[in-house]
Amino acid sequence: MDTDLFNGPARELIFRLMRPYLAEEGITATELLFSRGRQRALTNDGNRMADTIQRTAALQSQQTRQPVLDRRRELTGMVNQAMRLIDGMTRQTPSDFVLTGSALSQLCRDTPDRGLIRTAIIIAAKLSECPGWPERIALCLDLLDSGAEGEIALLLEQTLAELLRLEPAGAAFGFAGTPQSVIDACLAMVDGDAAAPDPVQQRIRGRLQQPEAGGEIRDALCDRLSDTLDLPGNLVEEGGLAEWNCLLAVKQRIATLPGLAEDPILQQALAKRFLRLAQAEQLNLALAAIPAFGRKVLYLAQLYPEVQDGQARRDLLATLTFYLEHRDFSSQFAEAGTSIEDMFALAQTVQEALQNPELPEHRRDRFRGSILKQYMEIKKLAERRRDPRVIGGPNDAVHVAGQRLALRNWSSLGLLFGPAQGDFKPGDTLDLSIEVSNQAIDVQFEASADVIRVSDGLIAARYYCNNTEIEQRIRSYFGK
């Protein structure tokens, strides 16, 4: 009974209940639980102790159906007994103990009775001697790095998890105060491929990569991310389209990180953020920043699958239909000066987005007609401009950097393909393998290519066929 308040779940509950007090006092729950000085300060702080016990009893009684008064009496007895235990064991604990993780773990194992409590008293005393949050974080990491294991490692990781969630300690982890900085810092501590210039972030990441590391730190990062996403206001100051790009990038990063991608609370927080983008104020702001109807439709079609609320989805469908059936859809499909190749690429990207299975099937069929009509308009424009490029067929492809990419269109000199994954940029020289198969020509050839333009993953390039015979066939195909 007297140790029930000191196990991991109880420590986490106490942290959550006492979080405002801990932030106010500048301490951790580990200090509050295992330091008699901190406990005395709490008992002398008016009715705070009694109020906390009352709240805990009320919460637990909802689960157990035990009368609140009875549970409050039990908890009060447990707290008093635990405080007497800490007081007595503190008197018996040496103050000059060698402070290394391995020595603390050894003490915990060698103490026949209540080894965790005795060792935790030493850790709490050292934490209380720290002048600020950075020193507390460094102490926990130093002890973990110096051989802490078993129950002591779990206690230290849980203390770090508390620090990660305490708002006043945020600056010590590199949180600069803006929501975006908190998100970037949290992801940098989990993502081994991300830049982490902050030394503390590097050390946290190193700990997470250890096979013996527990899940408390990762769970705390999920909580911090969720809390940040739940904050009012925008992640980026501009809101609208900038908010969408930021949020989509965050979601894509989270999806690649084990432990974060599966966290239901974090996923729920992301879903709420996407829902905000579908609400009138943010949606109108984003659409106003997009000049062309085709790109407005693309944005709406990409946003729709990210929104789970039924009414918001219906509103998005209505807006999507409005733009697709607007009398100016064809004439304002793309920005003035857009090349034929880019128009075709945009139309194909829009068509793919509108075929997302999340969209109702009858709507997809209706939308397909609008896009096919747009294809015909672009084709007419291409014929007027006598553009020699030919649209790629469904099986035409370009192989580059281990990727098989759709050939969007090509000519005797250039081609457009993608969307590609990777850091391609104008001026790059690529080695390609190109496949084209239709009634007029069936070729597969190797080529080198100079990248001219990259937009939304689509690569426009000038290519040079390495086979003279095939090059002549290509020239003949295009009537050269």
Secondary structure as UniProt FT lines:
FT   TURN            2..3
FT   HELIX           4..6
FT   HELIX           8..25
FT   HELIX           29..34
FT   HELIX           36..43
FT   TURN            46..47
FT   HELIX           48..64
FT   HELIX           68..92
FT   HELIX           101..110
FT   HELIX           115..129
FT   HELIX           133..145
FT   TURN            146..147
FT   HELIX           150..165
FT   HELIX           167..173
FT   HELIX           179..190
FT   TURN            192..193
FT   HELIX           199..208
FT   TURN            211..212
FT   HELIX           216..229
FT   TURN            237..238
FT   HELIX           240..255
FT   TURN            258..262
FT   HELIX           264..278
FT   HELIX           280..288
FT   HELIX           293..303
FT   HELIX           304..306
FT   HELIX           310..324
FT   TURN            327..332
FT   TURN            336..337
FT   HELIX           340..354
FT   TURN            357..358
FT   HELIX           361..384
FT   TURN            385..386
FT   STRAND          390..391
FT   TURN            394..395
FT   STRAND          397..400
FT   TURN            401..402
FT   STRAND          403..410
FT   STRAND          414..417
FT   TURN            426..427
FT   STRAND          429..437
FT   STRAND          442..455
FT   TURN            456..457
FT   STRAND          458..465
FT   HELIX           468..477
FT   TURN            478..479
//
